[in-house]
Amino acid sequence: MWGAYGYLAMPKAKDPAIQVRVASVITSWPGAEATKIEQLVTRPIERQIALSSALHPVTPTKFAVKSMTLPSLSIVQIQLDEDLKDTKSAFNEINLNLQSLSLPAGAGPIQFNDGFGDTAAILMTIASPTESPIEISLRARDIAREITAARQSATGTDSNRRSLIVVMPRDISLATPARHMEMFKDFLRASGAIADPVTVSGAGFIGLDFTSGLADTEILQELDQFLETKLAQASFHEDAWPAIMIDDPATTEARLLASPGGKYSYRELDNFSDLIIRHLQTIPLVTVINTSGTVDERIYLEYSQDLLASYGLTPGDVSNAIAARNSDISGGEFHAGGSNVLVQPVGKYKSPEEIGDTAFTKSSTGAPVYLRDIGAVVPGYVSPPNFLNFYNWRDENGNWQRGKAISLAIQMREGGQIGKFGEAVDAVLQEIRPHLPDDLVIERVSDQPSQVAENIDLFMTALIEAIVLVVAISFLGFWEWRSAILMMVSIPITLAMTFGIIDTLGIELQQVSIATLIIALGLLVDDPVVAGDAIKRGLAEGQPRTLASWLGPTKLAHAIMFATITNVVAYLPFLMLSGNTGEFLYSLPIVMTTALVCSRIVSMTFLPLLGYYLLRPRNRAEPTIEERRQRGFSGLYFRVGSFLINHRKKALLASLLFIALAIPLGKTLKSSFFPDDVQYIFYADVALRNNATIYETRKVTEQAVAIIQKVAQDFGASLDAESKGDPLESIASFIGGGAPRFWFSVTPQLHQRNYAQLVMQVNDKELTGEIIPHIQKALSAGIPEAIIDVRQLQTNPVPYPIEIRLSARSAVQSEGPESEAEIATLRRLSAELVTLLANAPTAARARDDWGGESLQLRIDIDPDRAFLAGVSNENIAASSSAGLNGNQVTTLQRGDKNIPVVTILTPSERAQLSDLENLYVFPSVGTTKVPLGQIATVEYQLHTERLLREEHFRTVNVRAFPLDGVLPSEVMAEIRSDLEAFEKRLPPGFSMAITGEEANAKNGFQQLIMVLGVSVALIFIALVFQFKSTVKPFIVLAAVPYGVIGALIALALTDSPFGFMAFLGIVALIGVIVSHIIVLFDFIEEMHKKGEPLREALLDAGIVRLRPVLITVGATVFGLIPLAVHGGPLWQPLCYAQIGGLTIATFTTLLLVPVIYSIFVLDLKAVKWEDRESYRVQANA
């Protein structure tokens, strides 16, 4: 009952919980260049953070403080010490220190996010379906009618006319799109691209009908160029459909069906997601829900500076007029008749149209001038958007659909049951579904509840299969059903007790804890096998059942206790591992120790009781030891053992020669610290040049999605007939930044307009590793202007497998010539490293993380001209920022949302770089306008747009990936000599460090060597106490190298890399080998006490231990097979290492240990053996 309760009650997860102790600090400074922000924002923040004593010590694999400075933005990341438990207090202290900082005017506020490391239990996407066929048919009818009417009214005689149509939601005002379409008409007509244009418009669409010699694709390219150069946007409206070309009005419906738009707008998606969030927040297990992909609404007042100046007004006058009209100040309180009556002035804006109707001055005739007279009120969304989210999925017919989306990152309360969490979310979604549109797409991009359920089922299946195999091996070994039942009953009792205890200790049920139980099965069997064998021997000797059941297990209690201790001390030092690896494997030594202790308890309590009722003496007498020396398998063993002892020196030499020949085998093994995780999800990082717009990033992302879909289709077609075909199910696109943290090892990328992340889902996780190389190859070839990395999820996070860090510690000043020289040197050195990696035959996609330089407009102000014009540098900066980026002047309340109202220059006056010189600068006092070109010179120059720092110094990371089938260690071995030569050439003040997987592996193996040393030392001490001798432990440990060689041979035969888990398997192997030899030595001592000669004592002990050892090893080896089959690449190296090591160690235990023991007695005379004259061993052996 205790075990069942523990199993059901303990929290369940796919992987052990790994706390990400990272926070982010984001500070904006609109319009400021990167070097200025680095000096005045990033560095002060870094210095303030450094005051904390909780930061992580600096290592090649871990950082304390690192930062990225971009134009208008500073991002600093903080990592706390791994040993720190109370991270909340440490982050709060850092945040308080940061809030005391004094930043330059215009910079800030500082946004501190201590939830940056939190992983979403469910990443859910809410996407708009494409418009319904019925609605498309209705729209097609209206559009075709208007096109026909436009062509009938056209003045030209050319019958070969075409129409460009843009469809939008029906409730959108067409005033602004119509104005932009007129601009596009003039744009095309000016270039001679079209003739005889006629505007086409109706409810929910607008377009042009014309004649042209250009192809349809060329017209659409002209549209893209117009939108980019004249409007600085990607479409006429964020909710607009893709533009289409129509030749024959009869084909309108077909054209719309081929390129449909979204059914729901961003505003509607926001409302739907808000309703879902409010319902999800009622679930007790839900803590935080973060949204991604929401496009904020804006109302722009696009004014013309020429019209404004014609009235003698400034942009400040417009702002003041709007603020005064939209006042929300209370009118006071009126006291009358003993009552208090609130006076509430009413006049706030209720709609965007009312903003345009605001009178703000008078004309020369005294008539009111309205805001609509100097510009246009444009309701819509923030432009350009900061972040976009799209979702591609298959409809019921298997066809791909794409829709705008909003993603919800739903986090679970710590310690909760992930299964119940998933059920609660499902129940809420089912409850709310009637209140949402039937066709609204609600899907899970990442779903930990289902992942955990599948993983637990998989590993529990492996555990059950292992138990069945262990029982089967026991039956074959004893060749008697009673002994097999004894094993079959004792294992569940041990496991039940283990589940109860580890639940009490707060251990989760996840792949490491379950895999540990599978690994432990062989050790758990050892106790009942030895105890059961002892009971059977007691019964065979004629002892009563009561006596045999008690004395059998008790007789070997001392030896088995020390065998258990050696296994415990072999695993417990793994608690010394630190970092993510230590957290990942924390449950392994705890569960293993608990299982071994429970096994010992069961063997001394339940097993004698079960043995009393189950075991019976055989009908025929057991053969004597003398008889067993002569016949059967034990006779063969005795003869081979006698031969080896008689020729002990040659036998030992031959075994050492075997080791010597096998050692080079270890050098041929590939090295891989941790394998990738095999899951249904993989992702791609997409990076364009630094100054790319979010619209360019969106376009490249759409190209990438199309390529991925094509590759997946071809890949599916290449599979055999029994497969599921195209494995790709969905693609979630996050543009302008990364997805929320959906996997603990995938760090979100923040606020980068040139970056996108694609999260793909497949229906067969075993195909993930196969399809990724095909996708990577196609993307690299198809989109050369972007760097795209297709990645598998990782068990132990290494952001980049091949990475070299260059740091500059030379510049004393953070600005000026010295700083510029430092940046130039870093760029030159990183370019050399990129070339070095690019020339490596086994490496691909070499790059640095600074990117190239970008074009910058520099305004060189003439102070004398500015003074005479009555304007200051502050006026120039304010006018430039307000005109180009806008200035929020008020808000329009809609429900519970306040929509910012922003004044900004009309697109025709700010879309091109040349418009900057014509920008009017207004003084703080007065209305005199001065064109910027009259008081300043606008220069174009290249500058560094992305500055990265680590531990307070500028740092460039040069990165690459190995080719498919090549390990990072192989690439590093190939370029090692070139890197060493490069490092020697570094100028003073510059340093190089190898990071990436090599640094992780080096750190991990160093920790494992420390664990190995502690394990061996503790085992040696336990052996000294067991044997009361300092010599015999060396005999025991002499057998260990043979097991290690067996492990290396198994890894080579299975083509498994030698990594952390393989090393872990070898370290754990030592305890198993030693435990077997301890019990063997106990029997040797027993035979010695009976007066047997040395050879007979050594081999008779082996004969007695022959069956238990073979059963135990067989059970362990076969019990590991399910874990090797189901556990994936993470557990396979460990299983193969233990299987190979135990197989060789079995022969070592039974054959070589007697040889080594005899050498210590006869030749080295290091171990005493009385009655030496009775030895039957030739003296000249």
C-alpha positions, 0 to 999 in steps of 0.5 A, a space after each residue: 500500500 505504501 509503495 502504491 501510494 508513493 508511486 501514485 502521489 509522487 510528482 511525475 515529470 519527463 526529466 528531472 527538474 533543473 532550475 534555471 537561475 537566470 534573470 534578464 534586465 531589459 532597458 530601452 532608450 529609443 533612438 540611441 546608438 549601441 555604443 552610447 547605450 553600452 557606455 551609459 546604460 549597459 555598463 552601469 547596470 553591469 556594475 550594479 549587478 556585480 555588487 551581489 555576492 550571489 552571482 555564479 563564479 565565472 567558468 568556461 561553461 557558466 557566466 555571471 553577467 553578460 549583455 547584448 547592446 543594440 540600437 535603442 535597447 540594452 539586454 543584460 542577463 544574470 546567472 546566480 550560483 548553482 549552490 544558491 537555494 533562495 534565488 528569489 531573495 537574491 534576485 530581489 536584492 539585485 532588482 532593488 539595487 538596479 532601481 536605484 540607478 540614475 539613467 540618462 534622460 529618455 532611457 528606461 525604465 529598467 525591466 527586471 525579469 526573474 522569471 526568464 528561466 521558468 519553463 512553460 508546462 504547456 505552450 499553447 497557440 491560438 490561431 486564426 483559421 483562413 476565411 471560410 469558403 462561403 465568405 470567400 465566395 461572397 467576397 469574390 462575387 463583390 470583387 468581380 462585380 466591382 472589377 467588371 464595373 471598373 473595366 466598363 468605365 475605363 477610358 482605354 481600349 485595351 481589353 487585356 486588363 488586370 486587377 490587383 486586389 487587397 482584401 481586408 476585414 469588412 469592419 476596417 475603414 478604407 479611408 487610409 488604405 484608399 489613400 495609400 492605394 492612390 499613392 501606389 497608383 501614382 507610384 506605378 504610373 510614374 514609373 510607366 509600369 501601368 496605364 489607364 488605372 481605375 480604383 476598385 473598392 468595396 466593403 472589405 477590399 480595395 485595388 487597382 484595375 489597369 493595363 500593364 506590360 509587366 508580369 503579375 509577379 513583377 507587379 507584386 514586386 512593385 507593390 512590395 517595393 512601394 510598401 517598403 520605400 513609401 510606407 515603411 510597412 509590409 502591407 496596407 493593414 496588418 489584418 490584410 490578406 495577401 495581394 492577388 492579381 486577377 485577369 478574368 473576374 470569373 477566376 476571382 474566387 479561385 484566386 482568393 481560395 489559393 491565397 486566403 487571409 485570416 478569418 479573425 483579426 489581431 484584435 479578435 485573437 487578443 480578445 479570445 486569448 484574454 478570455 482563455 487566460 482568465 479561465 485558465 487562471 482559475 486552475 489552482 495548479 496554474 501560476 503564470 501565463 505569458 503571451 507572445 504574438 499580441 500585436 498592440 493596437 495604436 491610433 496614429 495621427 499622421 500629420 503633414 509638417 508642411 500643413 502644420 507649419 502653414 498654420 504657424 503651429 508645431 507638433 507640440 501644439 497638436 499634442 497639447 490640443 489632444 491632451 486638453 480635449 481628452 482630459 480625465 480630471 475630476 470636476 469636483 464634488 457638489 454639496 447640496 441638500 445634504 447630499 454630495 454629488 460628483 461632477 464629472 465632465 464628459 468629453 473624452 474621446 470615444 472613437 478615433 473619428 472624434 480625434 480627427 474632429 478635434 479643433 485646435 486652431 483657427 484659420 485666417 478667416 476665423 473658421 476652426 481648423 480640425 486635426 483631420 485638416 493637417 493629417 489623417 487619423 489611422 486606427 490600426 496596430 503598432 507599426 512596425 510590430 515588435 513581435 509576430 507569431 504565426 502557426 502552420 497546421 494541417 486541416 482535416 484534408 491534410 492541406 497546409 494552412 497558415 494563420 496569425 497566432 498568439 501563444 500562451 506559455 502556461 506554467 505549473 505550480 512547483 511540486 504539482 502533478 503534471 497529469 492533473 495539471 494537463 487534465 485541468 487545462 483540458 477541462 477548462 478548454 472544453 468548458 470554454 469552447 462553446 464561448 469561442 468560434 468553432 473554427 478557432 485553432 487551439 493547439 499545443 506547440 509543446 505539451 509536457 503532460 502528454 510528453 511526461 505520460 508517454 515517457 513514464 509509460 515507456 520507462 515503466 514498460 522497460 521496468 516491467 520488461 526488465 523484471 520479467 527478464 530477470 525472473 526468466 533468467 532466475 528460472 533458467 538459472 535455478 531451473 526450478 519454479 519455486 526459486 523463480 517465484 521467490 525472485 518474482 515476489 521479492 522484486 515487487 516488494 523491494 520496489 514498493 518499499 523504494 517507491 514509498 521512501 523516495 516519495 518521502 524524500 521528495 524525488 520525482 518519478 522521471 526518466 532518471 529515477 526509473 532508469 536507476 531502478 532498471 539499472 538497480 534490478 541486477 543488484 536487487 536480484 543479487 541479494 535474493 539470489 544469494 539468500 535463496 541459494 543459501 536456503 536451498 543449500 541448507 535444505 539440501 544439507 538436511 536442515 529443517 526449513 525454519 533453520 535453513 530459511 533463517 541461517 541461509 541469509 544470515 550466514 552471508 549477511 556480513 559479506 552481503 552487507 559490505 557488498 551493498 556498502 560498496 555499491 552504495 559508495 560507488 553511487 553516492 559520490 555522484 551527489 558531488 556533481 554540480 551544475 545542470 549535470 548534477 541536478 539532472 542526475 541527483 536522483 540517481 544515487 538517492 534512488 540507487 541507495 534507497 533500492 539497495 537498502 530496501 533490498 537488504 531489508 527484504 533479504 533479511 525479513 521478507 525473503 526468509 519468510 517467503 523462502 520458508 513457505 516456497 522453497 523445498 529440498 530437492 527429491 534427489 540429493 545435491 551433488 557433493 563438492 567433489 562430484 561437482 568438480 568432476 562433472 558438468 559445467 562446474 567440472 569444466 570450470 574447475 579444470 580450466 581454473 586449475 589450469 590457469 592457477 597452475 600457469 598463473 603467471 602466463 595467465 596473468 601476462 595474457 590477460 595484461 596483454 589483452 588489456 594492452 591490446 584493448 586500450 587503443 580501442 578506447 582512443 578510437 571511440 568518438 567523444 560526445 558529452 551528452 546526446 541530443 534528446 529524441 522528441 517530437 519537437 525540434 526547432 530552427 533559429 533564423 538570423 538575418 543581417 543586423 539591420 534587417 526589418 521585422 518585415 524582411 525577417 517575416 518574409 524569410 521565415 515564410 520562405 523557410 516554412 515553405 522549404 521545410 514543408 517541401 523537404 518533409 513531403 519529399 522525406 515522407 515519400 522516401 519512407 517505406 510503405 509502413 511509415 506514416 508518410 510526411 511526418 511534419 504536423 505543424 510549424 509555429 513561427 516566432 518573428 522578432 524574438 524567440 518562443 517562450 521557454 518551452 524546453 529548459 535547455 532552449 534559452 529564449 532570444 529577446 527583442 531582435 527584429 532580425 531573428 526568428 524561431 521556428 518550432 516544428 512538430 512531427 508525428 514520429 520522434 524517431 524520425 527527428 534526427 533523420 529529417 533534420 539534416 535534410 531540412 538543414 541542407 535545403 535551408 542553407 542552400 535555399 536561403 543563403 542571405 540568412 543563417 539558419 540552424 536546425 536544432 534537436 532538443 538537448 538533454 544537457 544544454 550546450 547552446 553551440 557545439 563549437 564555440 570560441 570566445 574572444 575577449 578584449 580587456 585592453 581599452 581603458 576608455 569605453 568611448 573614443 579612439 581607444 574603444 573604436 580600436 578595440 572594436 576594430 581589433 575584435 572584428 579582425 580577430 573574429 573574422 580570422 577565426 570565422 575563416 579558420 572554422 569555415 575552412 575546416 572540412 567537417 564544420 559548417 555555418 561558421 559565424 560570429 555573434 556580432 554580425 556585420 556593420 550596419 548603415 547609420 545616419 549621423 547628424 553633424 550639427 553646426 552649433 553656430 547655425 543652430 544658435 542663430 536659428 534658435 534651436 538646440 541639440 535637444 530640439 533637433 533630437 526631439 523633433 527627429 524622434 517625434 517625427 520619425 518614431 512618433 510621440 504618444 500624446 494620449 490614450 483612447 479607452 476601449 473597454 479595459 484597454 487603453 489604446 495609445 494615440 501617437 502623433 507621427 509624420 505622414 509616411 510620404 514625409 518619413 519613408 526615405 532616408 532623403 526625407 531626414 534633411 527636410 525634417 522641420 526642427 521646432 524650438 522649445 519656444 516659438 513656432 519658427 521652423 528650420 529644415 534640418 538640412 540648414 543647420 546640420 549635415 546628414 552623413 552616412 557611415 557604418 557602425 557596430 550595431 550589436 555589442 556583446 559583453 561577458 563579465 564586463 568586457 567586450 566579447 565576440 563568440 565565433 561559432 560553427 556546427 559539425 557536418 551531419 554525422 560528425 561530432 564536435 570533438 572531431 572538428 575541434 581535433 581537426 583545428 586544434 593546431 590552428 587554434 593554438 597558433 592563432 592564440 599565440 598571435 593574439 595582441 596583448 589585452 586579448 584572450 581566447 577561450 574554447 567554450 561550447 561542448 568541449 568546455 562542457 565535456 572537460 568540466 563534466 569529465 573532471 567532475 566524473 574523475 573526482 567522483 571516480 576517485 572518491 568512489 574507489 577510495 570509499 570502496 577501498 576503505 570498505 574493503 579494508 574493514 571487510 577483510 581487515 587487511 590492506 592487501 586483499 582490497 588490491 586483489 579485488 580492485 585488480 579485477 576492475 580494469 578488465 570490466 572497464 575494457 569490456 565496457 570499451 569493447 561494447 561501446 566500440 561494437 555498438 558504435 556508441 560515443 564515449 560520453 558522460 553516461 558511458 563514463 557514469 556506467 563505467 564508474 558504477 560498474 566498479 561497485 558491481 564487480 567488487 560486490 561479486 568478488 566480496 561474496 566470492 572471498 567470503 566463500 574462499 574464507 569459508 573453504 579455508 576454514 574447512 582446511 581446503 588447500 588453496 587451489 581447491 578453496 579458490 575454485 570450490 568457492 567459484 563453484 559455489 558462487 557459479 550459479 548465483 554469479 551467472 544468474 545475477 549477471 545474466 539478470 543484470 545484462 538482460 534487465 538492461 536490454 529494455 532500457 537500451 531499447 526504450 531509453 534512447 541515445 541518452 541511456 544506450 551508452 550506459 547500458 552497453 558499457 555495463 553489459 560489456 563490462 559485466 560480461 567480461 567481469 564475470 569471467 574475471 571474477 570466476 577465473 582471473 580473481 583466483 589466479 591473482 589471489 594465488 599469485 598474492 599467496 604463492 609468489 608475492 607472499 602478501 596474503 597468508 595461507 596456512 598449511 602451505 605444504 598441502 598446496 597442490 600447486 607446482 612450485 615452478 608454475 
